[in-house]
């Protein structure tokens, strides 16, 4: 996949947005036609790239960096 700003791929940014919106791994897997394991690996890769330790930090990062506004829509 092609990398985009911040070192995240387009798919990783999509996953980040949807995690921040509150989608579960099951919902993400269904949306992207992936296994739950694959979704969890995307989440781990995002967290590793951003040096984050838990999903709450992912949401904070998404809001802080403008990926997600307070209405829950992608910027």
BELJO-V808621 format. One record per residue. OMEGA is omega in radians with two decimals (999 if undefined). Layout:
omega->{OMEGA & OMEGA}
This chain:
omega->{3.14 & 3.12 & 3.06 & -3.04 & 3.12 & 3.12 & 3.12 & 3.04 & 3.09 & 3.14 & 3.13 & 3.10 & 3.09 & 3.12 & 3.12 & 3.14 & -3.06 & 3.01 & 3.14 & 3.10 & 3.05 & 3.12 & 3.10 & 3.07 & 3.11 & 3.13 & 3.10 & 3.14 & 3.13 & -3.12 & -3.06 & -3.10 & 3.13 & 3.00 & 3.07 & 3.10 & 3.13 & 3.10 & 3.14 & 3.09 & 3.06 & -3.13 & 3.12 & 3.14 & 3.10 & -3.10 & 3.10 & -3.13 & -3.08 & -3.13 & 3.11 & -3.05 & -3.12 & -3.03 & 3.09 & 3.09 & 3.08 & 3.13 & 3.13 & 3.13 & -3.11 & 3.13 & -3.09 & -3.08 & 3.06 & 3.08 & -3.05 & 3.06 & -3.03 & 3.06 & 3.11 & 3.11 & -3.11 & 3.12 & 999}
